[in-house]
């Protein structure tokens, strides 16, 4: 177990918590990790232009949840997408994978997820699904 998750140990942590029996190469693992980057791009586009591809983002989250252990996935998302927490929180709530506390991301201690706001545009879009 990696005590404090940061950029220096991210890939090792991701590999330790990767559970995809159909994965046969390192490239498939890297492709799954890149989904986080794709979500980040889609959320950046949403914040800049208002164009939300909620179903595509949701599909990426579902795939990530299927190949990474849930607690580990949320820690990874909080590390890599710390500027997008109000935008990812509605998706994590919809999938029922957001814990009350996220521990040891970037530093010792924890983040209480109740203190993170919700993006109202995303909440409204997800209610339409």
C-alpha positions, 0 to 999 in steps of 0.5 A: 500500500502506498501511504501518500499518493502523488505524481511520483508513485501514481503509475505504480499505484494504478498498476497495483490496483488494476484488475482487468482479466482481459488485459493482455498488454501494457498498452491496454493498461496505459490506455485505461489510465489515459481515460482520466486524461480524456475526462479532464479534456472533456471537462475543460471543454465544458468549462470553456464552452459549456459543451458537456458530453455527459454520456461520454464522460459517464462511460469513461467513469464506468469503464474506469470503475470496472478496471480499477478498485473503487477506492483506488480509482477515487484517490487517483481521480482526486490526485489527477483532477484536483481542479475539477472536483466540483465537476467530477463529484456529480458523476461519482455520486451518480455511480455511488462510488464517492466515499465520505473521506479521501485519504493521503492524496498529495499529502498526509491527511484526508479530504472530506468530500461533503465540503466539495461543491457540485457543478449545477450544470452537470447535476442538471444534465445528469438528472436528464439521463 
